[in-house]
Amino acid sequence: MSREENNWLLFSTKVIQNNIVQQQEHFLNNILNKVAAELSFCHACEIIDINRCKIITSANYVKSTIYQYYENPFVFVFCKN
């Protein structure tokens, strides 16, 4: 059974209609799930940089390197498992 994380957002129902609240909740849930998945991926991987002779495990550096992956030669992404 899959477990879906829920994010709570409070709106005043006097100001906003119920269907708009549901649309906003669905939109925010999609965005936050993608961000959480990206962060989990960055924690599970490491960067091996042959040019600098380094192994980097910092999640922020892993994320930035993945976005620039094709610009840097001899930089590899490996899973820690």
C-alpha positions as CSV (number, residue, x, y, z in Angstrom):
1,M,0.0,0.0,0.0
2,S,1.5,3.3,-1.0
3,R,1.7,6.1,1.5
4,E,1.0,9.6,0.1
5,E,2.3,12.5,2.1
6,N,-0.3,15.3,2.6
7,N,0.5,18.9,3.0
8,W,-2.1,21.1,4.7
9,L,-3.0,24.6,3.7
10,L,-5.6,26.7,5.4
11,F,-8.1,28.9,3.5
12,S,-11.1,30.8,4.6
13,T,-14.1,29.2,2.9
14,K,-15.9,32.5,3.1
15,V,-13.4,34.0,0.7
16,I,-12.5,31.2,-1.7
17,Q,-14.8,28.6,-3.3
18,N,-14.3,25.0,-2.4
19,N,-13.3,23.9,-6.0
20,I,-10.6,26.6,-6.1
21,V,-9.2,25.3,-2.8
22,Q,-9.1,21.8,-4.1
23,Q,-7.3,22.9,-7.3
24,Q,-4.7,24.8,-5.2
25,E,-4.2,21.9,-2.9
26,H,-3.6,19.5,-5.9
27,F,-1.2,22.0,-7.5
28,L,0.8,22.5,-4.3
29,N,0.9,18.8,-3.6
30,N,2.4,18.1,-7.0
31,I,5.0,20.7,-6.6
32,L,6.0,19.7,-3.1
33,N,6.2,16.0,-4.0
34,K,8.5,16.7,-6.9
35,V,10.8,18.8,-4.6
36,A,10.9,16.1,-2.0
37,A,11.7,13.4,-4.6
38,E,14.5,15.6,-6.0
39,L,16.0,16.1,-2.5
40,S,15.8,12.4,-1.7
41,F,17.6,11.6,-5.0
42,C,20.3,14.1,-4.2
43,H,20.8,12.5,-0.8
44,A,21.0,9.0,-2.3
45,C,23.7,9.9,-4.9
46,E,27.2,11.2,-4.9
47,I,29.3,12.9,-7.5
48,I,32.7,11.6,-8.5
49,D,34.7,14.4,-10.1
50,I,37.7,13.0,-11.9
51,N,39.0,16.5,-12.9
52,R,39.3,17.5,-9.2
53,C,39.9,14.0,-7.8
54,K,37.0,14.4,-5.4
55,I,33.9,12.6,-4.2
56,I,31.2,15.0,-3.3
57,T,28.2,14.0,-1.2
58,S,26.7,17.4,-0.5
59,A,23.0,17.4,-1.6
60,N,23.3,21.0,-2.9
61,Y,26.4,20.3,-5.0
62,V,24.8,17.1,-6.3
63,K,21.8,19.0,-7.4
64,S,23.7,21.7,-9.2
65,T,26.0,19.2,-10.9
66,I,23.1,17.2,-12.2
67,Y,21.7,20.3,-13.8
68,Q,25.1,21.0,-15.4
69,Y,25.8,17.3,-16.1
70,Y,26.5,17.5,-19.8
71,E,28.8,20.6,-19.6
72,N,31.5,19.0,-17.4
73,P,33.5,16.0,-18.7
74,F,34.6,13.2,-16.4
75,V,32.0,14.0,-13.8
76,F,29.9,10.9,-12.8
77,V,26.8,10.5,-10.7
78,F,26.7,7.3,-8.6
79,C,24.1,5.9,-6.2
80,K,25.5,5.4,-2.7
81,N,23.7,2.0,-2.4
